[in-house]
Amino acid sequence: MKAWTAALALVWLSATVALAACPPSAIVIKFAHVVNATDNPKGIAAQMFADRVNAEMKGRVCVEVFPNSSLYDDDTVLEAMLQGDVQMAAPSLSKFEDLTKVFRIFDLPFMFKNIAAVDAFQTSPAGERMKSVMVPRGLAGLEFWHSGMKQFSANRPLLLPSDAKGIKIRVQPSAVLIDEVKAMDAIPQAMAFSDVYGALKTGVVDGQENTWSNIWGQKLYKVQDGITETNHGVLEYLVVTSVAFLNSLPPDIRHQLLDILHQVTVERNAEVTAVEAASRQAILDAGGTIRTLTPAQRQAWITAMKPVWADFLPDVSQANIDAAQAINARF
Ligand code: SIN
């Protein structure tokens, strides 16, 4: 068989296998996300959710997961969801900017001490209320999923925010993150996640901020001088579906589906710190450089970035900031 005939046969076979995976009578849920399926807490949780639904709902519902931006990237997935072309996704909270400003609290630098504090905030009444803020825009928030604390990486050592003066840093499309980078006297560049590795490799940007699992999963450490353990922010996801799709489900199916999703959420969110620690270690084992900060250096990052809070007070509310700070004090 010629090489191209073999390739065509392979494509046909994978398409057939993919189509065969869902019984014809099943309600099909396409779950699109942008990370890999094995290293990132979201990728692992999405696959676990699909496996459980497909095993336990006995062909009534069938979940197909599309990782690595293979179906939609974060710029297009929400519009596609409103059109009914994809049923579930879990974009980072920074990607809902056009729909709501309440999630900006999660982007504010040094707002949350750690992921345990984020979890406590999200499961508080204030956090629970946030899930439904986009219902008037047609999107229902179902569960918050954690990714972890963010670190800065660059093509030069960053020990103080001033070390980033004048360099280009990729951020998600979030007004808060853009201001955070400006507070370092650096130049923010918003771009899609799928473009970050290439942009760092070719020098389109010099640095970026992300969680250990994304830096490991996307191999970003390979195209950076090093990673600075700043723990300056959090990367959090909201599992969303369209209100129209949710309402179209028979009540018993909706109940079972949301129940499985909640169980997966609790189980995987509890594992996130371990997943992040494993990614951090994997970077070190692969020869990546990680720089830790002295207390004085860390204070310099806080001093440079915390003034950003004031600009976003009307969006996030003093009450929510106070609630987050009170929760921090418990951890
Ligand atoms: C993600 O983890 O879903 C992407 C985060 C990013 O865009 O940096």
Boltz pocket constraint, residues with backbone or C-beta under 6 A from the ligand:
constraints:
  - pocket:
      binder: B
      contacts: [[A, 34], [A, 35], [A, 90], [A, 91], [A, 92], [A, 147], [A, 172], [A, 191], [A, 192], [A, 193], [A, 209], [A, 210], [A, 214], [A, 235]]
      max_distance: 6.0
